[in-house]
Amino acid sequence: MAFLQIEYHSQVLGMERQVNVIYPDAAELSETEAKDTDIPVLYLLHGMGGNENSWQKRTNIERLLRHTNLIVVMPSTDLGWYTDTAYGMSYFTAIAVELPQVLQRFFPYMSKKREKTFIAGLSMGGYGAYKIALATDKFSYAASFSGALGLGLDGQEIAENTGEKKAYWEGIFGDLKSEKTAQHLLTHVAEKSDKKTKFYAWCGYEDYLYQSNETAVKELTALGLDIDYHTSHGKHEWYYWNLQLDKLFEWLPIDYVKEERLI
């Protein structure tokens, strides 16, 4: 497979941005897959403190996918929560709308079909994956690992573990006392979605977001979302998220060639 680091100018953000892409190598695929001109794509989102390099540096993603026909796109939202922020940086629009258009020029064989377009993320990226999938109705599958799915208007649960102050959260979501901030709640976004996306969620028992995930999944399911929810022992760390990658690739509607079959 090929690993590409792309720098491009984002008109939405008004600055140069970087995105990493894993592109399947025809030499490692079946003859049918090698001729594919409609390749499935997965957008993989990082958490707080991460960037476009996080998944490639911290997991075995390249090894896991070396014989699987899937494009993986790894963008960065900085600390912007995949949101069009109150301080004027439109990360949601830049990633959900602009980036797919930019990448189509680089990769014309990347699928434009909803049924072949997926998104997943961890922690902050889990929130982002659900938010983007629900708000755009352009993703058929969306997954979250230890996601901040129950993010509240005051960000209190996460603030206690990140040390971020009220000014930070207001910079992202606006005045926390305003009714307008409700637009950022996943329950609010879910109510307006077409409910056609399939969702996956995992959180560890020892994760500080575990109870939040329990509550959020119940609320989102009650709103009509199809969520394949899993729990097990695990903390808020990369060891467990790396294990979940294998589960994710098995869940997605792709011909995932598991590593043990290649030995």
N, C-alpha and C positions, 0 to 999 in steps of 0.2 A: 504494500500500500504506500501511498504518498502522504507525507505530512507537509503541509504548506502554511507558511506564515504570511498573511496578506495585510498590507497597509493601504488604506484607502481614505479618501476624503468624505466625511459625512456632512452632507449639506444640512441635515437636521440638527446636528450638534455643533456645526460650524468649526470642525477641527479634524485632524487626522486621527484615525482609529485603527486598531489592529484586531484581526480575527484569525483564529487558527482553524484549519480544515484538514480532516482525514479523508482521503479520497481512495476508493478501492482500486487496487492494481489488477488489471485484466489478467496478468500472468498467474495470479493466485486464485482466480475464479473459474467456475465451470465455463464451458464454451458458450452456453446460453447467456449466462450472466455477463460475460465479457463483452457481449454485443448489445447489452442493455442501453437504451437511449432515454430511459425514464427511471433513473436511479432513486430509490428512497432516500430521504434525508432526515437526520435527527439533529435538532438544535439542543445543545447541552450547556446548561447555565451554571455558573459558579456561585458560591456563597459569599458572605461578608469576608473581606480580607483577601479574596481571590481575584483572579483575572482570567484572561483567555488561555493562559498556560496551565491553569490549575489541574484540569483533568488529565492532561498529557503527562504532567510531572508526578502526580500523586497516585495514579491508578495504572492498571495493566490494560488500558483500553486498546492500545495498538495491537498487543498480542491477542487479545480476545477477538478482535475483528479482522484479523489478517486474511481470513478466507470467507468473509461475509460481504455481500454487495450492499454497502450502506455508506452514504456520505455523512460525516459528523462535523457539525459546525459549532465552534466554541468561541462565542463573543465575550465581551466584557461590558458590564454596566457600572464599573467602579463600585461605589457604595450607593448607587442610585436606585436600588430596589426595582429595577426594570419598570420604572415609573416615569411619566412626564412630570418632573418635579416642580415644586413650588418655586424653587430658585432658578427656574428657566432652562434646565437641561432635560430635553425630551428623550430620555432613554427608552421608554416604551416604544415610541414611534420609530426611533432609530433602529431598534432591534426587530420589532414585530412587522414593520412595514418597509422601511428603507433597505435593511440588510438583505432580505431575500431578493430584492430587485438588483442590488449590487452583485450578489453572488451568481445570479443567473447569467450575467455577462461573462463571468469567469468560467462557469460550469454549465454550459447549455444543456447537458444531459441530466442535470439535477431536476427531479420531478417537480412539477407545479401542482400536482393533484393532491387534494386534501387527504385521500386515503393512503398516500405514501409520504406524508409529511408529519413528523413527530417532534415532541419537545419534552425535555426532562431537566431537572435541576435538583440541587441539594440546598437545604437551609433557606437562605434568602432566594436562591435559585429555584427551590421548590415552589415558593410563593410566586415567583416570576413565571414559571412554566404553567401553572394553573391560570394565572391572571391573563397571560398572553393567549393561551388556548381558549379560554372562556370569552375573552373580549373580541377576538378576531374571527372565530369560527372557521379557521383555516387549518387546524390540526386535528387529525383523527385520533391520535393517542397522546396523552400527556402524563408524566410521572413525577413524583416527588419523593426524595429521600430526606428524612428529618426536616421536612419543609415547615416554614413559618405559615402554615395554612390558616391558623387561627389568629393571625395578626390583628390586634385591636387598634382602636383609634389613638390610644396613648402609647402604644409600643412598649408597655410596661414589662411584660414577660421577657422580651428580648433585651430591653434596656438593662435589666438587672444582670444579664449575663454578658453584655457587650461593653457596658460602661458608657454608651452613647447618651448624651444629654438631650433634654427636651428640645433645644434649639436645632439639634441634628434632625430629629423626627419631623419638626415643623418645616425644616428646609426641604424635606422630601414630600411630605403629605399636606403641608399647609397648616393653618390654625387648627389645632387639635380640638378646639371647642366648637368649631364650625360644623354645621350639618353636611357641608360639601365633602368633608373627609370620608364620609360613608361610601363614596364612590370607589374607594380603594379596598374595601372589604371584599373578600372572595365571595361571600354570600350575596352581596349586592351585584357583583358582576355576573354571578351564576344565574340570578333571576332573569337576566336579559339574554342569556345565551340560548343557542338552539338545542342544547342537551344531546348533541350527536357525538360528542367526543367521549372516548373511553379513557378512564383515569386509573392510575396506579399510585398507591401511597405505601410507604414503609416508614416506621419509626421504632427505635429501640426502647425497651422498658426503662433503661437508665438514662435516656436522653432527656434534657431539660424541657424539650418541646413535646414530650410524649403525651401528657394530659391534654395539651392544646390540640394535638393531632386527633386524639380520641373524640374531643368535642367537635372539632371542625369537620371531620369526616361524617359524623352523625348529622350535622346541620346541612352539609352539602348534599348528602344522600337524600335527606328529606326534601330537598329542593328538586330532586329528580336526576342528580348526576349518577352515572354508572362508575363506581369506584371499587377497584380490586384492592382491598386494604389488608396489609400484612404487618405483623408485629413480631418481635423476637428480642432476645437479649442484645443490647448494643448501646453504645454511647454516641455522642455527637462528634464523630471523628472519621477520618478517611478510611481506616481499616474496614469499617462496616459499609461505607458507601462503595468501596471497591467491590465488595462481595455482592452488593445489590446490582452492579452493572450486569453481571451474568444473568440475574433474574430479569432485568429489564429487557435484554436482548432476546431472551426466551419468550417474553410476553408480547413483544412487538410482532406485527405480522410480516416478518422477514424470514428468509432462509438462513437462520443463524447456525453456523457450523461451530459447535462447541469444541473446545481445545482438545479434550480427551479423544475425540474422533480422529484427530490429526496425527496421533503418535504412532 
